Structures are given as C-alpha cells and as structure tokens.
Amino acid sequence: MQLILDSIFFVFDNQIYRQTYGTPIDSPLSPIMADIVLEYLKNKVLKSLRIDLPFYVRYVDDIALAVSI
C-alpha cells in the first residue's frame, strides 16, 4: 500500500506532479483507505468515550451519530 501511495502522479497545466499526501478522488484505493481510517477511528475514539451513543451509522466515508448526555 505504501508503494502505491508513494507512486501517485497527476498532470496539471501540462506539468507532471507527484502527490505527496493522501489519495486522489478517482483512485480505486481512496475508498479502501477511507474505510480503514474510519474503522480505526471508530474503534479507537468511540470506545474511549464515556457517553451514551443512541445511534451510530456509517455509510462509506460519512458518519451520523447522536449523543445522549
């Protein structure tokens, strides 16, 4: 995966650039990386919260949740 992230190039105004951070929107790797990051955050952050979450719903890279205090 690191090889792929280090090998992302694009053309803008007839110049070739190497992307140094993140993944391009049209890359097949982008949704996979978003899924991995959001799953990590869900496991790390939500489990450390000491509040009640009446619902938590995730669709691809969008999250909707409610907090009950």
mmCIF file of the N, C-alpha and C atoms, coordinates in Angstrom:
data_MODEL
# 
_entry.id   MODEL 
# 
loop_
_atom_site.group_PDB 
_atom_site.id 
_atom_site.type_symbol 
_atom_site.label_atom_id 
_atom_site.label_alt_id 
_atom_site.label_comp_id 
_atom_site.label_asym_id 
_atom_site.label_entity_id 
_atom_site.label_seq_id 
_atom_site.pdbx_PDB_ins_code 
_atom_site.Cartn_x 
_atom_site.Cartn_y 
_atom_site.Cartn_z 
_atom_site.occupancy 
_atom_site.B_iso_or_equiv 
_atom_site.pdbx_formal_charge 
_atom_site.auth_seq_id 
_atom_site.auth_comp_id 
_atom_site.auth_asym_id 
_atom_site.auth_atom_id 
_atom_site.pdbx_PDB_model_num 
ATOM 1   N N  . MET A 1 1  ? 0.822   -1.179 0.000   1.00 0.00 ? 1  MET A N  1 
ATOM 2   C CA . MET A 1 1  ? 0.000   0.000  0.000   1.00 0.00 ? 1  MET A CA 1 
ATOM 3   C C  . MET A 1 1  ? 0.877   1.258  0.000   1.00 0.00 ? 1  MET A C  1 
ATOM 4   N N  . GLN A 1 2  ? 1.966   1.239  0.749   1.00 0.00 ? 2  GLN A N  1 
ATOM 5   C CA . GLN A 1 2  ? 2.854   2.403  0.786   1.00 0.00 ? 2  GLN A CA 1 
ATOM 6   C C  . GLN A 1 2  ? 3.456   2.680  -0.589  1.00 0.00 ? 2  GLN A C  1 
ATOM 7   N N  . LEU A 1 3  ? 3.794   1.621  -1.325  1.00 0.00 ? 3  LEU A N  1 
ATOM 8   C CA . LEU A 1 3  ? 4.322   1.790  -2.681  1.00 0.00 ? 3  LEU A CA 1 
ATOM 9   C C  . LEU A 1 3  ? 3.313   2.516  -3.562  1.00 0.00 ? 3  LEU A C  1 
ATOM 10  N N  . ILE A 1 4  ? 2.050   2.138  -3.443  1.00 0.00 ? 4  ILE A N  1 
ATOM 11  C CA . ILE A 1 4  ? 1.014   2.790  -4.244  1.00 0.00 ? 4  ILE A CA 1 
ATOM 12  C C  . ILE A 1 4  ? 0.867   4.254  -3.840  1.00 0.00 ? 4  ILE A C  1 
ATOM 13  N N  . LEU A 1 5  ? 0.848   4.525  -2.523  1.00 0.00 ? 5  LEU A N  1 
ATOM 14  C CA . LEU A 1 5  ? 0.693   5.906  -2.059  1.00 0.00 ? 5  LEU A CA 1 
ATOM 15  C C  . LEU A 1 5  ? 1.875   6.783  -2.451  1.00 0.00 ? 5  LEU A C  1 
ATOM 16  N N  . ASP A 1 6  ? 3.053   6.193  -2.564  1.00 0.00 ? 6  ASP A N  1 
ATOM 17  C CA . ASP A 1 6  ? 4.238   6.953  -2.969  1.00 0.00 ? 6  ASP A CA 1 
ATOM 18  C C  . ASP A 1 6  ? 4.367   7.093  -4.479  1.00 0.00 ? 6  ASP A C  1 
ATOM 19  N N  . SER A 1 7  ? 3.477   6.472  -5.237  1.00 0.00 ? 7  SER A N  1 
ATOM 20  C CA . SER A 1 7  ? 3.595   6.455  -6.702  1.00 0.00 ? 7  SER A CA 1 
ATOM 21  C C  . SER A 1 7  ? 2.410   7.115  -7.396  1.00 0.00 ? 7  SER A C  1 
ATOM 22  N N  . ILE A 1 8  ? 1.825   8.115  -6.774  1.00 0.00 ? 8  ILE A N  1 
ATOM 23  C CA . ILE A 1 8  ? 0.657   8.774  -7.355  1.00 0.00 ? 8  ILE A CA 1 
ATOM 24  C C  . ILE A 1 8  ? 1.107   10.054 -8.056  1.00 0.00 ? 8  ILE A C  1 
ATOM 25  N N  . PHE A 1 9  ? 0.870   10.096 -9.353  1.00 0.00 ? 9  PHE A N  1 
ATOM 26  C CA . PHE A 1 9  ? 1.239   11.246 -10.167 1.00 0.00 ? 9  PHE A CA 1 
ATOM 27  C C  . PHE A 1 9  ? 0.006   11.773 -10.876 1.00 0.00 ? 9  PHE A C  1 
ATOM 28  N N  . PHE A 1 10 ? 0.004   13.059 -11.188 1.00 0.00 ? 10 PHE A N  1 
ATOM 29  C CA . PHE A 1 10 ? -1.089  13.649 -11.947 1.00 0.00 ? 10 PHE A CA 1 
ATOM 30  C C  . PHE A 1 10 ? -0.544  14.764 -12.820 1.00 0.00 ? 10 PHE A C  1 
ATOM 31  N N  . VAL A 1 11 ? -1.328  15.141 -13.811 1.00 0.00 ? 11 VAL A N  1 
ATOM 32  C CA . VAL A 1 11 ? -0.929  16.200 -14.746 1.00 0.00 ? 11 VAL A CA 1 
ATOM 33  C C  . VAL A 1 11 ? -1.840  17.398 -14.526 1.00 0.00 ? 11 VAL A C  1 
ATOM 34  N N  . PHE A 1 12 ? -1.217  18.571 -14.410 1.00 0.00 ? 12 PHE A N  1 
ATOM 35  C CA . PHE A 1 12 ? -1.954  19.825 -14.301 1.00 0.00 ? 12 PHE A CA 1 
ATOM 36  C C  . PHE A 1 12 ? -1.223  20.872 -15.130 1.00 0.00 ? 12 PHE A C  1 
ATOM 37  N N  . ASP A 1 13 ? -1.940  21.490 -16.037 1.00 0.00 ? 13 ASP A N  1 
ATOM 38  C CA . ASP A 1 13 ? -1.381  22.538 -16.893 1.00 0.00 ? 13 ASP A CA 1 
ATOM 39  C C  . ASP A 1 13 ? -0.128  22.040 -17.622 1.00 0.00 ? 13 ASP A C  1 
ATOM 40  N N  . ASN A 1 14 ? -0.228  20.836 -18.158 1.00 0.00 ? 14 ASN A N  1 
ATOM 41  C CA . ASN A 1 14 ? 0.848   20.173 -18.898 1.00 0.00 ? 14 ASN A CA 1 
ATOM 42  C C  . ASN A 1 14 ? 2.114   19.943 -18.074 1.00 0.00 ? 14 ASN A C  1 
ATOM 43  N N  . GLN A 1 15 ? 2.002   19.935 -16.755 1.00 0.00 ? 15 GLN A N  1 
ATOM 44  C CA . GLN A 1 15 ? 3.120   19.629 -15.862 1.00 0.00 ? 15 GLN A CA 1 
ATOM 45  C C  . GLN A 1 15 ? 2.774   18.349 -15.092 1.00 0.00 ? 15 GLN A C  1 
ATOM 46  N N  . ILE A 1 16 ? 3.764   17.510 -14.866 1.00 0.00 ? 16 ILE A N  1 
ATOM 47  C CA . ILE A 1 16 ? 3.569   16.279 -14.104 1.00 0.00 ? 16 ILE A CA 1 
ATOM 48  C C  . ILE A 1 16 ? 3.980   16.536 -12.660 1.00 0.00 ? 16 ILE A C  1 
ATOM 49  N N  . TYR A 1 17 ? 3.073   16.187 -11.738 1.00 0.00 ? 17 TYR A N  1 
ATOM 50  C CA . TYR A 1 17 ? 3.319   16.363 -10.315 1.00 0.00 ? 17 TYR A CA 1 
ATOM 51  C C  . TYR A 1 17 ? 3.156   15.030 -9.597  1.00 0.00 ? 17 TYR A C  1 
ATOM 52  N N  . ARG A 1 18 ? 3.865   14.888 -8.481  1.00 0.00 ? 18 ARG A N  1 
ATOM 53  C CA . ARG A 1 18 ? 3.685   13.714 -7.619  1.00 0.00 ? 18 ARG A CA 1 
ATOM 54  C C  . ARG A 1 18 ? 2.902   14.156 -6.398  1.00 0.00 ? 18 ARG A C  1 
ATOM 55  N N  . GLN A 1 19 ? 1.814   13.460 -6.117  1.00 0.00 ? 19 GLN A N  1 
ATOM 56  C CA . GLN A 1 19 ? 1.011   13.782 -4.946  1.00 0.00 ? 19 GLN A CA 1 
ATOM 57  C C  . GLN A 1 19 ? 1.758   13.302 -3.708  1.00 0.00 ? 19 GLN A C  1 
ATOM 58  N N  . THR A 1 20 ? 1.910   14.190 -2.728  1.00 0.00 ? 20 THR A N  1 
ATOM 59  C CA . THR A 1 20 ? 2.714   13.850 -1.549  1.00 0.00 ? 20 THR A CA 1 
ATOM 60  C C  . THR A 1 20 ? 1.870   13.480 -0.336  1.00 0.00 ? 20 THR A C  1 
ATOM 61  N N  . TYR A 1 21 ? 0.566   13.735 -0.378  1.00 0.00 ? 21 TYR A N  1 
ATOM 62  C CA . TYR A 1 21 ? -0.268  13.429 0.775   1.00 0.00 ? 21 TYR A CA 1 
ATOM 63  C C  . TYR A 1 21 ? -1.645  12.978 0.308   1.00 0.00 ? 21 TYR A C  1 
ATOM 64  N N  . GLY A 1 22 ? -2.132  11.890 0.873   1.00 0.00 ? 22 GLY A N  1 
ATOM 65  C CA . GLY A 1 22 ? -3.480  11.422 0.571   1.00 0.00 ? 22 GLY A CA 1 
ATOM 66  C C  . GLY A 1 22 ? -3.567  10.666 -0.735  1.00 0.00 ? 22 GLY A C  1 
ATOM 67  N N  . THR A 1 23 ? -4.801  10.409 -1.118  1.00 0.00 ? 23 THR A N  1 
ATOM 68  C CA . THR A 1 23 ? -5.067  9.696  -2.367  1.00 0.00 ? 23 THR A CA 1 
ATOM 69  C C  . THR A 1 23 ? -5.970  10.554 -3.244  1.00 0.00 ? 23 THR A C  1 
ATOM 70  N N  . PRO A 1 24 ? -5.838  10.441 -4.550  1.00 0.00 ? 24 PRO A N  1 
ATOM 71  C CA . PRO A 1 24 ? -6.715  11.211 -5.431  1.00 0.00 ? 24 PRO A CA 1 
ATOM 72  C C  . PRO A 1 24 ? -8.146  10.694 -5.368  1.00 0.00 ? 24 PRO A C  1 
ATOM 73  N N  . ILE A 1 25 ? -9.089  11.550 -5.654  1.00 0.00 ? 25 ILE A N  1 
ATOM 74  C CA . ILE A 1 25 ? -10.506 11.201 -5.567  1.00 0.00 ? 25 ILE A CA 1 
ATOM 75  C C  . ILE A 1 25 ? -10.862 10.032 -6.475  1.00 0.00 ? 25 ILE A C  1 
ATOM 76  N N  . ASP A 1 26 ? -10.313 9.970  -7.669  1.00 0.00 ? 26 ASP A N  1 
ATOM 77  C CA . ASP A 1 26 ? -10.701 8.921  -8.613  1.00 0.00 ? 26 ASP A CA 1 
ATOM 78  C C  . ASP A 1 26 ? -9.890  7.637  -8.475  1.00 0.00 ? 26 ASP A C  1 
ATOM 79  N N  . SER A 1 27 ? -9.045  7.546  -7.467  1.00 0.00 ? 27 SER A N  1 
ATOM 80  C CA . SER A 1 27 ? -8.228  6.344  -7.284  1.00 0.00 ? 27 SER A CA 1 
ATOM 81  C C  . SER A 1 27 ? -9.056  5.211  -6.694  1.00 0.00 ? 27 SER A C  1 
ATOM 82  N N  . PRO A 1 28 ? -8.884  3.990  -7.185  1.00 0.00 ? 28 PRO A N  1 
ATOM 83  C CA . PRO A 1 28 ? -9.579  2.845  -6.590  1.00 0.00 ? 28 PRO A CA 1 
ATOM 84  C C  . PRO A 1 28 ? -9.152  2.602  -5.147  1.00 0.00 ? 28 PRO A C  1 
ATOM 85  N N  . LEU A 1 29 ? -7.997  3.129  -4.761  1.00 0.00 ? 29 LEU A N  1 
ATOM 86  C CA . LEU A 1 29 ? -7.500  2.947  -3.399  1.00 0.00 ? 29 LEU A CA 1 
ATOM 87  C C  . LEU A 1 29 ? -8.178  3.890  -2.397  1.00 0.00 ? 29 LEU A C  1 
ATOM 88  N N  . SER A 1 30 ? -8.717  5.010  -2.863  1.00 0.00 ? 30 SER A N  1 
ATOM 89  C CA . SER A 1 30 ? -9.287  6.021  -1.965  1.00 0.00 ? 30 SER A CA 1 
ATOM 90  C C  . SER A 1 30 ? -10.402 5.491  -1.062  1.00 0.00 ? 30 SER A C  1 
ATOM 91  N N  . PRO A 1 31 ? -11.419 4.806  -1.577  1.00 0.00 ? 31 PRO A N  1 
ATOM 92  C CA . PRO A 1 31 ? -12.470 4.318  -0.676  1.00 0.00 ? 31 PRO A CA 1 
ATOM 93  C C  . PRO A 1 31 ? -11.961 3.262  0.308   1.00 0.00 ? 31 PRO A C  1 
ATOM 94  N N  . ILE A 1 32 ? -10.980 2.489  -0.097  1.00 0.00 ? 32 ILE A N  1 
ATOM 95  C CA . ILE A 1 32 ? -10.416 1.478  0.800   1.00 0.00 ? 32 ILE A CA 1 
ATOM 96  C C  . ILE A 1 32 ? -9.682  2.164  1.948   1.00 0.00 ? 32 ILE A C  1 
ATOM 97  N N  . MET A 1 33 ? -8.895  3.192  1.629   1.00 0.00 ? 33 MET A N  1 
ATOM 98  C CA . MET A 1 33 ? -8.177  3.931  2.663   1.00 0.00 ? 33 MET A CA 1 
ATOM 99  C C  . MET A 1 33 ? -9.152  4.655  3.591   1.00 0.00 ? 33 MET A C  1 
ATOM 100 N N  . ALA A 1 34 ? -10.214 5.233  3.044   1.00 0.00 ? 34 ALA A N  1 
ATOM 101 C CA . ALA A 1 34 ? -11.220 5.906  3.870   1.00 0.00 ? 34 ALA A CA 1 
ATOM 102 C C  . ALA A 1 34 ? -11.873 4.918  4.820   1.00 0.00 ? 34 ALA A C  1 
ATOM 103 N N  . ASP A 1 35 ? -12.163 3.728  4.343   1.00 0.00 ? 35 ASP A N  1 
ATOM 104 C CA . ASP A 1 35 ? -12.773 2.695  5.176   1.00 0.00 ? 35 ASP A CA 1 
ATOM 105 C C  . ASP A 1 35 ? -11.837 2.286  6.309   1.00 0.00 ? 35 ASP A C  1 
ATOM 106 N N  . ILE A 1 36 ? -10.564 2.104  6.006   1.00 0.00 ? 36 ILE A N  1 
ATOM 107 C CA . ILE A 1 36 ? -9.584  1.707  7.022   1.00 0.00 ? 36 ILE A CA 1 
ATOM 108 C C  . ILE A 1 36 ? -9.450  2.795  8.091   1.00 0.00 ? 36 ILE A C  1 
ATOM 109 N N  . VAL A 1 37 ? -9.349  4.051  7.672   1.00 0.00 ? 37 VAL A N  1 
ATOM 110 C CA . VAL A 1 37 ? -9.182  5.153  8.624   1.00 0.00 ? 37 VAL A CA 1 
ATOM 111 C C  . VAL A 1 37 ? -10.420 5.306  9.502   1.00 0.00 ? 37 VAL A C  1 
ATOM 112 N N  . LEU A 1 38 ? -11.617 5.277  8.902   1.00 0.00 ? 38 LEU A N  1 
ATOM 113 C CA . LEU A 1 38 ? -12.832 5.443  9.695   1.00 0.00 ? 38 LEU A CA 1 
ATOM 114 C C  . LEU A 1 38 ? -13.055 4.273  10.648  1.00 0.00 ? 38 LEU A C  1 
ATOM 115 N N  . GLU A 1 39 ? -12.712 3.085  10.231  1.00 0.00 ? 39 GLU A N  1 
ATOM 116 C CA . GLU A 1 39 ? -12.838 1.923  11.123  1.00 0.00 ? 39 GLU A CA 1 
ATOM 117 C C  . GLU A 1 39 ? -11.866 2.057  12.295  1.00 0.00 ? 39 GLU A C  1 
ATOM 118 N N  . TYR A 1 40 ? -10.657 2.515  12.026  1.00 0.00 ? 40 TYR A N  1 
ATOM 119 C CA . TYR A 1 40 ? -9.683  2.729  13.091  1.00 0.00 ? 40 TYR A CA 1 
ATOM 120 C C  . TYR A 1 40 ? -10.190 3.780  14.079  1.00 0.00 ? 40 TYR A C  1 
ATOM 121 N N  . LEU A 1 41 ? -10.689 4.899  13.539  1.00 0.00 ? 41 LEU A N  1 
ATOM 122 C CA . LEU A 1 41 ? -11.200 5.954  14.415  1.00 0.00 ? 41 LEU A CA 1 
ATOM 123 C C  . LEU A 1 41 ? -12.383 5.473  15.235  1.00 0.00 ? 41 LEU A C  1 
ATOM 124 N N  . LYS A 1 42 ? -13.268 4.714  14.611  1.00 0.00 ? 42 LYS A N  1 
ATOM 125 C CA . LYS A 1 42 ? -14.417 4.183  15.342  1.00 0.00 ? 42 LYS A CA 1 
ATOM 126 C C  . LYS A 1 42 ? -13.946 3.319  16.503  1.00 0.00 ? 42 LYS A C  1 
ATOM 127 N N  . ASN A 1 43 ? -13.030 2.428  16.245  1.00 0.00 ? 43 ASN A N  1 
ATOM 128 C CA . ASN A 1 43 ? -12.549 1.527  17.287  1.00 0.00 ? 43 ASN A CA 1 
ATOM 129 C C  . ASN A 1 43 ? -11.769 2.263  18.368  1.00 0.00 ? 43 ASN A C  1 
ATOM 130 N N  . LYS A 1 44 ? -10.977 3.230  17.987  1.00 0.00 ? 44 LYS A N  1 
ATOM 131 C CA . LYS A 1 44 ? -10.114 3.938  18.937  1.00 0.00 ? 44 LYS A CA 1 
ATOM 132 C C  . LYS A 1 44 ? -10.880 5.005  19.726  1.00 0.00 ? 44 LYS A C  1 
ATOM 133 N N  . VAL A 1 45 ? -11.610 5.851  19.033  1.00 0.00 ? 45 VAL A N  1 
ATOM 134 C CA . VAL A 1 45 ? -12.230 7.005  19.667  1.00 0.00 ? 45 VAL A CA 1 
ATOM 135 C C  . VAL A 1 45 ? -13.549 6.663  20.352  1.00 0.00 ? 45 VAL A C  1 
ATOM 136 N N  . LEU A 1 46 ? -14.450 6.008  19.645  1.00 0.00 ? 46 LEU A N  1 
ATOM 137 C CA . LEU A 1 46 ? -15.765 5.745  20.219  1.00 0.00 ? 46 LEU A CA 1 
ATOM 138 C C  . LEU A 1 46 ? -15.703 4.855  21.452  1.00 0.00 ? 46 LEU A C  1 
ATOM 139 N N  . LYS A 1 47 ? -14.759 3.935  21.485  1.00 0.00 ? 47 LYS A N  1 
ATOM 140 C CA . LYS A 1 47 ? -14.641 3.068  22.655  1.00 0.00 ? 47 LYS A CA 1 
ATOM 141 C C  . LYS A 1 47 ? -14.078 3.813  23.863  1.00 0.00 ? 47 LYS A C  1 
ATOM 142 N N  . SER A 1 48 ? -13.389 4.923  23.642  1.00 0.00 ? 48 SER A N  1 
ATOM 143 C CA . SER A 1 48 ? -12.825 5.681  24.753  1.00 0.00 ? 48 SER A CA 1 
ATOM 144 C C  . SER A 1 48 ? -13.811 6.709  25.315  1.00 0.00 ? 48 SER A C  1 
ATOM 145 N N  . LEU A 1 49 ? -14.925 6.961  24.616  1.00 0.00 ? 49 LEU A N  1 
ATOM 146 C CA . LEU A 1 49 ? -15.914 7.922  25.094  1.00 0.00 ? 49 LEU A CA 1 
ATOM 147 C C  . LEU A 1 49 ? -16.697 7.332  26.260  1.00 0.00 ? 49 LEU A C  1 
ATOM 148 N N  . ARG A 1 50 ? -17.038 8.182  27.203  1.00 0.00 ? 50 ARG A N  1 
ATOM 149 C CA . ARG A 1 50 ? -17.806 7.714  28.358  1.00 0.00 ? 50 ARG A CA 1 
ATOM 150 C C  . ARG A 1 50 ? -19.217 8.289  28.318  1.00 0.00 ? 50 ARG A C  1 
ATOM 151 N N  . ILE A 1 51 ? -19.756 8.391  27.126  1.00 0.00 ? 51 ILE A N  1 
ATOM 152 C CA . ILE A 1 51 ? -21.119 8.881  26.947  1.00 0.00 ? 51 ILE A CA 1 
ATOM 153 C C  . ILE A 1 51 ? -21.905 7.867  26.138  1.00 0.00 ? 51 ILE A C  1 
ATOM 154 N N  . ASP A 1 52 ? -23.221 7.961  26.245  1.00 0.00 ? 52 ASP A N  1 
ATOM 155 C CA . ASP A 1 52 ? -24.094 7.029  25.534  1.00 0.00 ? 52 ASP A CA 1 
ATOM 156 C C  . ASP A 1 52 ? -24.342 7.528  24.116  1.00 0.00 ? 52 ASP A C  1 
ATOM 157 N N  . LEU A 1 53 ? -24.180 6.652  23.145  1.00 0.00 ? 53 LEU A N  1 
ATOM 158 C CA . LEU A 1 53 ? -24.482 6.969  21.748  1.00 0.00 ? 53 LEU A CA 1 
ATOM 159 C C  . LEU A 1 53 ? -25.749 6.207  21.349  1.00 0.00 ? 53 LEU A C  1 
ATOM 160 N N  . PRO A 1 54 ? -26.901 6.906  21.287  1.00 0.00 ? 54 PRO A N  1 
ATOM 161 C CA . PRO A 1 54 ? -28.143 6.214  20.916  1.00 0.00 ? 54 PRO A CA 1 
ATOM 162 C C  . PRO A 1 54 ? -28.068 5.560  19.537  1.00 0.00 ? 54 PRO A C  1 
ATOM 163 N N  . PHE A 1 55 ? -27.368 6.201  18.595  1.00 0.00 ? 55 PHE A N  1 
ATOM 164 C CA . PHE A 1 55 ? -27.155 5.539  17.308  1.00 0.00 ? 55 PHE A CA 1 
ATOM 165 C C  . PHE A 1 55 ? -25.867 6.039  16.668  1.00 0.00 ? 55 PHE A C  1 
ATOM 166 N N  . TYR A 1 56 ? -25.294 5.154  15.890  1.00 0.00 ? 56 TYR A N  1 
ATOM 167 C CA . TYR A 1 56 ? -24.081 5.436  15.121  1.00 0.00 ? 56 TYR A CA 1 
ATOM 168 C C  . TYR A 1 56 ? -24.272 4.726  13.790  1.00 0.00 ? 56 TYR A C  1 
ATOM 169 N N  . VAL A 1 57 ? -24.260 5.494  12.704  1.00 0.00 ? 57 VAL A N  1 
ATOM 170 C CA . VAL A 1 57 ? -24.448 4.928  11.370  1.00 0.00 ? 57 VAL A CA 1 
ATOM 171 C C  . VAL A 1 57 ? -23.342 5.464  10.475  1.00 0.00 ? 57 VAL A C  1 
ATOM 172 N N  . ARG A 1 58 ? -22.756 4.571  9.716   1.00 0.00 ? 58 ARG A N  1 
ATOM 173 C CA . ARG A 1 58 ? -21.709 4.985  8.790   1.00 0.00 ? 58 ARG A CA 1 
ATOM 174 C C  . ARG A 1 58 ? -22.025 4.443  7.405   1.00 0.00 ? 58 ARG A C  1 
ATOM 175 N N  . TYR A 1 59 ? -21.878 5.296  6.399   1.00 0.00 ? 59 TYR A N  1 
ATOM 176 C CA . TYR A 1 59 ? -22.024 4.882  5.017   1.00 0.00 ? 59 TYR A CA 1 
ATOM 177 C C  . TYR A 1 59 ? -20.801 5.395  4.268   1.00 0.00 ? 59 TYR A C  1 
ATOM 178 N N  . VAL A 1 60 ? -19.941 4.497  3.843   1.00 0.00 ? 60 VAL A N  1 
ATOM 179 C CA . VAL A 1 60 ? -18.689 4.775  3.165   1.00 0.00 ? 60 VAL A CA 1 
ATOM 180 C C  . VAL A 1 60 ? -17.855 5.731  4.018   1.00 0.00 ? 60 VAL A C  1 
ATOM 181 N N  . ASP A 1 61 ? -17.797 7.015  3.669   1.00 0.00 ? 61 ASP A N  1 
ATOM 182 C CA . ASP A 1 61 ? -16.972 7.936  4.457   1.00 0.00 ? 61 ASP A CA 1 
ATOM 183 C C  . ASP A 1 61 ? -17.805 9.008  5.157   1.00 0.00 ? 61 ASP A C  1 
ATOM 184 N N  . ASP A 1 62 ? -19.085 8.730  5.364   1.00 0.00 ? 62 ASP A N  1 
ATOM 185 C CA . ASP A 1 62 ? -19.973 9.637  6.096   1.00 0.00 ? 62 ASP A CA 1 
ATOM 186 C C  . ASP A 1 62 ? -20.410 8.976  7.394   1.00 0.00 ? 62 ASP A C  1 
ATOM 187 N N  . ILE A 1 63 ? -20.500 9.770  8.454   1.00 0.00 ? 63 ILE A N  1 
ATOM 188 C CA . ILE A 1 63 ? -20.914 9.256  9.764   1.00 0.00 ? 63 ILE A CA 1 
ATOM 189 C C  . ILE A 1 63 ? -22.043 10.133 10.290  1.00 0.00 ? 63 ILE A C  1 
ATOM 190 N N  . ALA A 1 64 ? -23.079 9.483  10.815  1.00 0.00 ? 64 ALA A N  1 
ATOM 191 C CA . ALA A 1 64 ? -24.141 10.179 11.542  1.00 0.00 ? 64 ALA A CA 1 
ATOM 192 C C  . ALA A 1 64 ? -24.240 9.511  12.905  1.00 0.00 ? 64 ALA A C  1 
ATOM 193 N N  . LEU A 1 65 ? -24.258 10.332 13.948  1.00 0.00 ? 65 LEU A N  1 
ATOM 194 C CA . LEU A 1 65 ? -24.396 9.769  15.282  1.00 0.00 ? 65 LEU A CA 1 
ATOM 195 C C  . LEU A 1 65 ? -25.098 10.743 16.183  1.00 0.00 ? 65 LEU A C  1 
ATOM 196 N N  . ALA A 1 66 ? -25.642 10.230 17.273  1.00 0.00 ? 66 ALA A N  1 
ATOM 197 C CA . ALA A 1 66 ? -26.306 11.056 18.274  1.00 0.00 ? 66 ALA A CA 1 
ATOM 198 C C  . ALA A 1 66 ? -25.625 10.834 19.598  1.00 0.00 ? 66 ALA A C  1 
ATOM 199 N N  . VAL A 1 67 ? -25.626 11.865 20.423  1.00 0.00 ? 67 VAL A N  1 
ATOM 200 C CA . VAL A 1 67 ? -25.010 11.791 21.743  1.00 0.00 ? 67 VAL A CA 1 
ATOM 201 C C  . VAL A 1 67 ? -26.088 12.041 22.785  1.00 0.00 ? 67 VAL A C  1 
ATOM 202 N N  . SER A 1 68 ? -26.155 11.176 23.755  1.00 0.00 ? 68 SER A N  1 
ATOM 203 C CA . SER A 1 68 ? -27.090 11.343 24.856  1.00 0.00 ? 68 SER A CA 1 
ATOM 204 C C  . SER A 1 68 ? -26.304 11.696 26.111  1.00 0.00 ? 68 SER A C  1 
ATOM 205 N N  . ILE A 1 69 ? -26.603 12.863 26.674  1.00 0.00 ? 69 ILE A N  1 
ATOM 206 C CA . ILE A 1 69 ? -25.857 13.312 27.848  1.00 0.00 ? 69 ILE A CA 1 
ATOM 207 C C  . ILE A 1 69 ? -26.653 13.024 29.109  1.00 0.00 ? 69 ILE A C  1 
# 
